Amino acid sequence: MSDPKPMAFVDLKKQYEFLREDLDKRISQAVRHFSFIQGPEVRELEEKLAKFTDLQDCVTCANGTDALTLPLIAWEVKAGDAVFVPAFTFIATAEVVALRGATPVFVDVDEATFNMDPIDLERKIKKVLAEGQLKPKAIITVDLFGLPADFWTISHIALRYNLYILEDAAQAFGGEINGQKACNFGHAGATSFFPAKPLGCYGDGGAVLMSDPYLAKVVRSLRVHGAGAEKYLHERVGLNSRLDTIQAAILLGKFAALPEELDKRETVANWYRQKLKRVAWHPIVPEGFRSAYAQYTIRIRADFRATLMEELKKRGIPTMIYYPRPLHLQPAFAGLGGRVGDCPTAERLCDEVLSLPFHPYLTEEDVDRVCSALSELI
Ligand SMILES: *Cc1c(COP(=O)(O)O)cnc(C)c1O
């Protein structure tokens, strides 16, 4: 076989080519008005994102991790509190809990959707209550790879045990359940504008979305050193976690393209689904749900995955493992005493998942190339 040109896993260059004229204009405007900190683009973006998700308030911040942190500070999550998080996600989801001094309690995930398993959630809540050491305080649900979690079931559990829900929608901006947008399913939603996310900027960025005016006021204050009504009056201990004006300008351009990109993501996902129908296990999107498809992740026999990745790489096809290790078995959380077998589905997924090249500008030809290589190898 001839040396094929390597493909991109996420092709931000190609996206830029499509949006160049608009983005360049917005960036140069933002530079020329010199309001680098909290400029007018930041406010405009916040208004647009709140409207899009049908929430009252959007507070942008420095990154998605801070977007998770800010509501936890506002809710006074602290040492002695238990916060329930899925075991199969990016480390940030649990890290923010540990940094507040609280204890992340890892919950297994559902085999079909990769999202938090409500049955194991309730089991873990009951276990914490029975042990009597920690006070259950909040649940952080993750909309993994863009698919919203099972919010109906989880909301009932949260009500029964009087827990906050923080929705980690870092990967899911644009996802939906029956027309209701991701970020809108908990007491607060957090998203990330890391470049490779469905709505990404050209650096770091994030946002908290909510319809609770008190929470919004506190989060807005926490974002800038606990600011009060007057300059140099500080009501609380906060952070410096602002979104740059230039990043907001870029996001306004990307946001305008988002609806079309979300449709394209769905088209690409359907090509993969169709063309690999008999070759691999596919992500399940339950009735009424819409995924923002941050990733397209299939499952491969554990003992064959490394070989497959190697062979695909030789053919110029990059693949990634999101995520190779469940959180309860991360060295960072070794002190919590997590053991193999605590979250068996998460553990199995870590051995089997494989994410394929995915972005809204993939052509059917590109997808064919990946699928024929996979069909040949599997
Ligand atoms: C990316 C991501 C985050 C963190 O976002 P940053 O902007 O990188 O801080 C949190 N949770 C999940 C699930 C993510 O994928």
The ligand as an SDF file (V2000), in Angstrom:
LIG
                    3D

 15 15  0  0  0  0  0  0  0  0999 V2000
  -12.4730   18.9370   29.2200 C   0  0  0  0  0  0  0  0  0  0  0  0
  -13.2200   18.4590   30.3890 C   0  0  0  0  0  0  0  0  0  0  0  0
  -13.2100   19.1530   31.6090 C   0  0  0  0  0  0  0  0  0  0  0  0
  -12.2910   20.3110   31.8960 C   0  0  0  0  0  0  0  0  0  0  0  0
  -12.3240   21.3510   31.0160 O   0  0  0  0  0  0  0  0  0  0  0  0
  -11.0430   22.3310   30.9030 P   0  0  0  0  0  0  0  0  0  0  0  0
  -11.5680   23.4720   30.1100 O   0  0  0  0  0  0  0  0  0  0  0  0
   -9.9720   21.5600   30.1880 O   0  0  0  0  0  0  0  0  0  0  0  0
  -10.6440   22.7120   32.2650 O   0  0  0  0  0  0  0  0  0  0  0  0
  -14.0190   18.7030   32.6270 C   0  0  0  0  0  0  0  0  0  0  0  0
  -14.7800   17.6110   32.4770 N   0  0  0  0  0  0  0  0  0  0  0  0
  -14.8110   16.8990   31.3320 C   0  0  0  0  0  0  0  0  0  0  0  0
  -15.6970   15.7140   31.2350 C   0  0  0  0  0  0  0  0  0  0  0  0
  -14.0160   17.2910   30.2580 C   0  0  0  0  0  0  0  0  0  0  0  0
  -14.0270   16.5760   29.1360 O   0  0  0  0  0  0  0  0  0  0  0  0
  1  2  1  0
  2  3  1  0
  2 14  2  0
  3  4  1  0
  3 10  2  0
  4  5  1  0
  5  6  1  0
  6  7  2  0
  6  8  1  0
  6  9  1  0
 10 11  1  0
 11 12  2  0
 12 13  1  0
 12 14  1  0
 14 15  1  0
M  END
$$$$
